[in-house]
């Protein structure tokens, strides 16, 4: 018996182990796959009618059909272009003002108080005003996204620069670093972790804003796809739109994490 037990224990110890890299790659998908299984079970047991919640299989088949027709890729491309346009505009302005107010006490005294007041305005409450200003074309959607991403990037840039240790700045001056080199070699590296966190948060706000912005009269984009499907009670297509937003958001977050790891190799980022 002792020999058999020891053989069994030896066999268990010699079983191949899952590589750590593979395990880390699988872990983030455990919960989504679990939710997908629960969804399938709920539908199969008829707890919810198929009109209210179609099966995952039906949603996948509809997605394949929309992809084959070119409708889904075209709408995803339009939505992505809107989101990126707003992100670039709002992010550039936020980054510029963050640098300005972070490095200049005079600019901060004149501008930061105003920025803090405007920050308390819910950007989605500006939808009626955006329509009055820009009509119902692309401009109000891009404006809302730009307004939404502006403040996370501005605040994190401003905070990051102001948080750089004064001792480091003074040391840079002692070593003869002039203003532009002091900014490049001391201030910017010290502020970069905060700036990148702002970028990552702003990417989430970007997609959240776009979901609402695309309910404004439109004939293209994922929002149009879902709103049109709602009119015809196509719940599977509505779910495809929701999943598309989620996947695009996950992709944007993945890019932000990889950028953070590339620029800050010494800092471990959460995925």
KASULVEN-V792318 format. One record per residue. N is the residue number from 1. PHI is phi as a letter, one per 40 degrees, with the letter a starting at -180 (999 if undefined). PSI is psi in radians with two decimals (none if undefined). OMEGA is omega as a letter, one per 40 degrees, with the letter a starting at -180 (NA if undefined). Layout:
# KASULVEN-V792318
N:PHI:PSI:OMEGA + N:PHI:PSI:OMEGA
This chain:
# KASULVEN-V792318
1:999:-0.73:a + 2:c:-0.70:i + 3:c:-0.69:i + 4:c:-0.76:i + 5:c:-0.72:a + 6:c:-0.59:i + 7:c:-0.75:i + 8:c:-0.75:i + 9:c:-0.69:i + 10:c:-0.66:i + 11:c:-0.70:i + 12:c:-0.69:a + 13:c:-0.53:a + 14:c:-0.01:i + 15:c:2.46:a + 16:c:2.39:i + 17:c:2.59:i + 18:c:2.21:i + 19:d:2.52:a + 20:d:-0.69:a + 21:c:-0.74:i + 22:c:-0.71:i + 23:c:-0.77:i + 24:c:-0.54:i + 25:c:-0.51:a + 26:c:-0.65:a + 27:d:-0.77:a + 28:c:-0.31:a + 29:c:-0.02:a + 30:c:-0.85:a + 31:c:-0.83:i + 32:d:-0.72:i + 33:c:-0.67:i + 34:c:-0.75:i + 35:c:-0.66:i + 36:c:-0.71:i + 37:c:-0.73:i + 38:c:-0.75:i + 39:d:-0.82:a + 40:c:-0.71:i + 41:c:-0.76:a + 42:d:-0.73:a + 43:c:-0.75:a + 44:c:-0.58:i + 45:c:0.07:i + 46:g:0.56:i + 47:c:-0.49:i + 48:b:2.44:i + 49:c:2.57:a + 50:c:-0.40:i + 51:c:-0.58:i + 52:c:-0.67:a + 53:a:1.65:i + 54:c:2.83:a + 55:c:2.71:i + 56:d:-0.63:i + 57:c:-0.75:i + 58:c:-0.67:i + 59:c:-0.75:i + 60:c:-0.76:i + 61:c:-0.69:i + 62:c:-0.68:i + 63:c:-0.71:i + 64:c:-0.73:i + 65:c:-0.77:i + 66:c:-0.58:i + 67:c:-0.74:i + 68:c:-0.62:i + 69:c:-0.23:a + 70:g:-0.07:a + 71:c:-0.82:a + 72:c:-0.84:i + 73:d:-0.66:a + 74:c:-0.76:a + 75:c:-0.66:i + 76:c:-0.66:i + 77:c:-0.74:i + 78:c:-0.81:a + 79:c:-0.71:i + 80:c:-0.72:i + 81:c:-0.72:i + 82:c:-0.81:a + 83:c:-0.79:a + 84:c:-0.65:i + 85:c:-0.82:i + 86:c:-0.67:a + 87:c:-0.76:a + 88:c:-0.77:a + 89:c:-0.97:a + 90:c:-0.68:a + 91:c:-0.69:i + 92:c:-0.78:i + 93:c:-0.75:i + 94:c:-0.73:i + 95:c:-0.77:a + 96:c:-0.81:i + 97:c:-0.58:i + 98:c:-0.76:i + 99:c:-0.76:a + 100:c:-0.92:a + 101:c:-0.49:i + 102:c:-0.55:a + 103:c:-0.22:a + 104:b:2.03:i + 105:c:-0.60:i + 106:c:-0.84:i + 107:c:-0.71:i + 108:c:-0.69:i + 109:c:-0.60:a + 110:c:-0.58:a + 111:b:-0.60:a + 112:c:-0.67:i + 113:c:-0.72:i + 114:c:-0.73:i + 115:d:-0.71:a + 116:c:-0.60:i + 117:c:-0.79:a + 118:c:-0.56:a + 119:d:-0.50:a + 120:c:-0.04:i + 121:c:2.10:i + 122:c:2.10:a + 123:c:-0.47:i + 124:c:-0.30:i + 125:c:-0.16:a + 126:c:0.04:a + 127:d:-0.87:i + 128:d:-0.70:i + 129:c:-0.68:i + 130:c:-0.67:i + 131:c:-0.72:i + 132:c:-0.66:a + 133:c:-0.79:a + 134:b:-0.07:a + 135:g:-2.65:a + 136:b:0.37:i + 137:c:-2.54:a + 138:c:-0.54:a + 139:d:-0.80:a + 140:c:-0.57:i + 141:c:-0.82:i + 142:c:-0.68:i + 143:c:-0.79:a + 144:c:-0.72:i + 145:c:-0.77:a + 146:c:-0.75:i + 147:c:-0.67:a + 148:c:-0.69:a + 149:c:-0.27:a + 150:d:-0.86:a + 151:c:-0.70:i + 152:d:-0.71:a + 153:c:-0.72:i + 154:c:-0.87:a + 155:c:-0.76:a + 156:c:-0.57:i + 157:c:-0.84:i + 158:c:-0.83:a + 159:c:-0.72:a + 160:c:-0.75:i + 161:c:-0.75:i + 162:c:-0.34:a + 163:c:-0.12:i + 164:c:2.34:a + 165:d:2.19:i + 166:d:-0.51:i + 167:c:-0.67:i + 168:c:-0.72:i + 169:c:-0.77:i + 170:c:-0.67:i + 171:c:-0.71:i + 172:c:-0.71:i + 173:c:-0.69:i + 174:c:-0.65:i + 175:c:0.13:i + 176:g:0.29:i + 177:c:2.20:i + 178:c:3.09:a + 179:d:-0.85:a + 180:c:-0.63:i + 181:c:-0.58:i + 182:c:-0.74:i + 183:c:-0.79:a + 184:c:-0.72:a + 185:c:-0.34:a + 186:b:-0.99:a + 187:c:-0.86:a + 188:c:-0.83:i + 189:c:-0.62:i + 190:c:-0.56:a + 191:c:-0.27:a + 192:d:-0.73:i + 193:d:-0.75:i + 194:c:-0.70:a + 195:c:-0.78:a + 196:c:-0.58:i + 197:c:-0.68:i + 198:c:-0.71:i + 199:c:-0.76:a + 200:c:-0.76:i + 201:c:-0.69:a + 202:c:-0.56:i + 203:c:-0.64:i + 204:c:-0.75:i + 205:c:-0.63:i + 206:d:-0.86:a + 207:c:-0.64:i + 208:c:-0.76:i + 209:c:-0.73:a + 210:c:-0.66:i + 211:d:-0.79:a + 212:c:-0.72:a + 213:c:-0.58:a + 214:c:0.01:i + 215:c:-0.25:i + 216:c:2.52:a + 217:d:2.09:a + 218:a:2.77:i + 219:b:0.24:i + 220:a:2.76:i + 221:h:2.93:a + 222:c:-0.62:i + 223:c:-0.74:i + 224:c:-0.72:i + 225:d:-0.80:a + 226:c:-0.71:i + 227:c:-0.68:i + 228:c:-0.69:i + 229:c:-0.60:i + 230:c:-0.70:a + 231:c:-0.56:a + 232:b:0.25:i + 233:f:0.64:i + 234:c:1.40:a + 235:c:-0.59:a + 236:c:-0.68:i + 237:c:-0.63:i + 238:d:-0.77:i + 239:c:-0.61:i + 240:c:-0.72:i + 241:c:-0.76:a + 242:c:-0.79:i + 243:c:-0.62:i + 244:c:-0.78:i + 245:d:-0.76:a + 246:c:-0.74:a + 247:c:-0.70:i + 248:c:-0.67:i + 249:c:-0.72:i + 250:c:-0.70:i + 251:c:-0.76:i + 252:c:-0.73:i + 253:c:-0.66:i + 254:c:-0.75:i + 255:c:-0.73:a + 256:c:-0.72:i + 257:c:-0.76:i + 258:c:-0.66:i + 259:c:-0.74:i + 260:c:-0.73:i + 261:c:-0.57:i + 262:c:-0.74:a + 263:c:-0.43:a + 264:b:1.18:a + 265:c:-0.35:a + 266:c:-0.15:a + 267:b:2.17:a + 268:c:2.18:a + 269:c:2.53:i + 270:c:2.47:i + 271:c:none:NA
